[in-house]
Amino acid sequence: MIIKSCLLPQTRVLVTHGVRYLPHVDRIIVMEKGKITEVGTYDELLQEGKNFAKFLEEYATNQEGDEEDEAECKNATHTTVITA
């Protein structure tokens, strides 16, 4: 992935609603109302089944609907991604 190779070997903090990037990062930090609620890799957070996993499930469901739903998902959760 071009983004990943351009960022090596430095640490970057990526704040995104771009769900498609999340499987490619080293660590995901989920924040709600300014507080860290979950930390882990994409797979770890999916397996835990907490808010991150629920958000992705809702996001995927909304993607099957119209694109206006995507704006609601973007406002629902702020995800901070730290890559190393």
Backbone as CSV, one residue per row, in Angstrom:
resi,resn,N_x,N_y,N_z,CA_x,CA_y,CA_z,C_x,C_y,C_z
1,MET,0.839,-1.165,0.000,0.000,0.000,0.000,0.891,1.238,0.000
2,ILE,0.625,2.166,-0.874,1.462,3.349,-1.040,1.544,4.169,0.239
3,ILE,0.424,4.396,0.900,0.422,5.207,2.117,1.340,4.583,3.163
4,LYS,1.262,3.304,3.349,2.052,2.630,4.371,3.540,2.727,4.056
5,SER,3.936,2.523,2.815,5.345,2.576,2.472,5.904,3.987,2.578
6,CYS,5.103,4.998,2.324,5.558,6.384,2.436,5.767,6.795,3.884
7,LEU,5.088,6.171,4.808,5.149,6.557,6.212,6.262,5.848,6.978
8,LEU,6.797,4.770,6.433,7.846,4.039,7.135,9.100,4.888,7.204
9,PRO,9.913,4.848,8.200,9.772,4.136,9.464,9.214,5.030,10.568
10,GLN,8.589,6.090,10.221,8.126,7.070,11.196,6.753,6.707,11.745
11,THR,6.489,7.215,12.949,5.174,7.035,13.558,4.288,8.186,13.140
12,ARG,3.078,7.885,12.743,2.121,8.901,12.323,0.806,8.656,13.052
13,VAL,0.105,9.726,13.333,-1.243,9.629,13.878,-2.192,10.037,12.769
14,LEU,-3.082,9.148,12.420,-4.040,9.366,11.352,-5.435,9.379,11.969
15,VAL,-6.107,10.490,11.855,-7.486,10.575,12.338,-8.362,10.477,11.100
16,THR,-9.192,9.454,11.045,-9.923,9.205,9.803,-11.281,8.575,10.053
17,HIS,-12.139,8.792,9.101,-13.391,8.052,9.014,-13.316,7.106,7.822
18,GLY,-12.136,7.048,7.195,-11.910,6.177,6.050,-11.748,4.739,6.512
19,VAL,-12.843,4.057,6.679,-12.859,2.699,7.217,-11.989,1.761,6.383
20,ARG,-11.868,2.010,5.116,-11.097,1.112,4.244,-9.609,1.070,4.601
21,TYR,-9.097,2.087,5.308,-7.687,2.120,5.685,-7.396,1.324,6.957
22,LEU,-8.383,1.107,7.772,-8.170,0.553,9.105,-7.526,-0.839,9.137
23,PRO,-7.831,-1.747,8.213,-7.164,-3.060,8.269,-5.658,-2.983,8.018
24,HIS,-5.166,-1.862,7.502,-3.768,-1.744,7.104,-2.892,-1.033,8.123
25,VAL,-3.442,-0.632,9.244,-2.651,0.092,10.243,-2.244,-0.841,11.376
26,ASP,-1.242,-0.421,12.135,-0.711,-1.261,13.203,-1.565,-1.253,14.465
27,ARG,-2.142,-0.108,14.786,-2.880,0.018,16.033,-4.025,1.000,15.841
28,ILE,-5.163,0.686,16.407,-6.339,1.547,16.335,-6.713,1.939,17.763
29,ILE,-6.955,3.225,17.946,-7.411,3.728,19.230,-8.793,4.322,19.000
30,VAL,-9.782,3.772,19.674,-11.156,4.244,19.537,-11.444,5.201,20.695
31,MET,-11.957,6.365,20.339,-12.288,7.360,21.360,-13.763,7.697,21.279
32,GLU,-14.380,7.850,22.427,-15.766,8.282,22.515,-15.851,9.384,23.552
33,LYS,-16.416,10.492,23.157,-16.552,11.651,24.040,-15.216,12.050,24.653
34,GLY,-14.154,11.974,23.843,-12.836,12.405,24.280,-12.064,11.422,25.125
35,LYS,-12.588,10.229,25.328,-11.914,9.228,26.153,-11.621,7.980,25.335
36,ILE,-10.456,7.390,25.589,-10.078,6.156,24.913,-10.923,5.012,25.468
37,THR,-11.590,4.310,24.569,-12.446,3.203,24.994,-11.938,1.837,24.522
38,GLU,-11.156,1.823,23.448,-10.629,0.558,22.929,-9.287,0.817,22.252
39,VAL,-8.374,-0.158,22.367,-7.075,-0.091,21.698,-6.756,-1.489,21.197
40,GLY,-6.298,-1.587,19.956,-5.896,-2.883,19.425,-5.723,-2.840,17.925
41,THR,-5.420,-3.985,17.373,-5.353,-4.092,15.921,-6.781,-4.213,15.380
42,TYR,-6.916,-4.102,14.098,-8.221,-4.228,13.450,-8.865,-5.566,13.833
43,ASP,-8.099,-6.636,13.685,-8.640,-7.971,13.979,-8.982,-8.141,15.455
44,GLU,-8.120,-7.623,16.343,-8.390,-7.732,17.774,-9.687,-7.020,18.146
45,LEU,-9.867,-5.824,17.610,-11.066,-5.054,17.943,-12.324,-5.699,17.380
46,LEU,-12.220,-6.298,16.207,-13.374,-7.022,15.661,-13.734,-8.218,16.543
47,GLN,-12.718,-8.950,16.990,-12.950,-10.139,17.815,-13.552,-9.779,19.173
48,GLU,-13.170,-8.615,19.717,-13.711,-8.206,21.011,-15.202,-7.916,20.939
49,GLY,-15.674,-7.501,19.768,-17.105,-7.283,19.567,-17.690,-6.088,20.299
50,LYS,-16.843,-5.146,20.690,-17.330,-3.968,21.408,-17.768,-2.896,20.406
51,ASN,-17.692,-1.644,20.801,-18.219,-0.548,19.986,-17.578,-0.429,18.610
52,PHE,-16.275,-0.694,18.495,-15.619,-0.627,17.198,-16.247,-1.626,16.224
53,ALA,-16.404,-2.849,16.682,-17.003,-3.888,15.842,-18.446,-3.540,15.489
54,LYS,-19.176,-3.012,16.462,-20.561,-2.618,16.202,-20.623,-1.475,15.198
55,PHE,-19.678,-0.529,15.326,-19.615,0.574,14.370,-19.375,0.053,12.957
56,LEU,-18.428,-0.870,12.791,-18.143,-1.411,11.461,-19.340,-2.155,10.890
57,GLU,-20.033,-2.888,11.750,-21.226,-3.600,11.296,-22.292,-2.611,10.829
58,GLU,-22.488,-1.557,11.616,-23.460,-0.522,11.240,-23.034,0.189,9.963
59,TYR,-21.756,0.471,9.865,-21.214,1.145,8.674,-21.460,0.292,7.431
60,ALA,-21.162,-0.999,7.536,-21.358,-1.903,6.394,-22.827,-1.969,6.001
61,THR,-23.696,-2.025,6.994,-25.132,-2.047,6.725,-25.560,-0.766,6.032
62,ASN,-25.050,0.354,6.516,-25.400,1.645,5.913,-24.869,1.785,4.494
63,GLN,-23.740,1.156,4.197,-23.183,1.224,2.853,-24.097,0.550,1.837
64,GLU,-24.873,-0.381,2.319,-25.820,-1.058,1.437,-27.001,-0.158,1.122
65,GLY,-27.232,0.844,1.978,-28.298,1.816,1.758,-27.765,2.965,0.922
66,ASP,-28.357,4.141,1.094,-27.882,5.266,0.302,-26.712,5.964,0.978
67,GLU,-26.026,6.846,0.275,-24.804,7.476,0.754,-25.046,8.516,1.844
68,GLU,-26.265,8.941,2.036,-26.555,9.877,3.123,-26.292,9.239,4.478
69,ASP,-26.456,7.933,4.565,-26.199,7.229,5.812,-24.725,7.320,6.202
70,GLU,-23.832,7.436,5.221,-22.408,7.510,5.511,-22.089,8.735,6.367
71,ALA,-22.768,9.837,6.130,-22.533,11.043,6.923,-22.900,10.792,8.383
72,GLU,-23.930,10.026,8.637,-24.316,9.698,10.011,-23.238,8.859,10.685
73,CYS,-22.670,7.907,9.958,-21.609,7.075,10.517,-20.379,7.914,10.826
74,LYS,-20.069,8.859,9.978,-18.903,9.703,10.200,-19.048,10.508,11.479
75,ASN,-20.242,10.895,11.806,-20.464,11.668,13.015,-20.608,10.783,14.253
76,ALA,-20.777,9.482,14.065,-21.056,8.592,15.179,-19.819,8.283,16.024
77,THR,-18.667,8.092,15.395,-17.467,7.673,16.105,-16.257,8.340,15.495
78,HIS,-15.359,8.786,16.342,-14.086,9.319,15.881,-13.039,8.273,16.159
79,THR,-12.312,7.887,15.143,-11.317,6.849,15.283,-9.935,7.433,15.059
80,THR,-9.042,7.241,15.999,-7.671,7.679,15.870,-6.839,6.453,15.608
81,VAL,-5.990,6.524,14.591,-5.174,5.405,14.213,-3.709,5.793,14.392
82,ILE,-2.952,4.981,15.119,-1.528,5.227,15.270,-0.795,4.127,14.525
83,THR,0.058,4.527,13.605,0.838,3.551,12.862,2.300,3.704,13.235
84,ALA,3.011,2.620,13.177,4.446,2.669,13.496,5.218,1.947,12.427
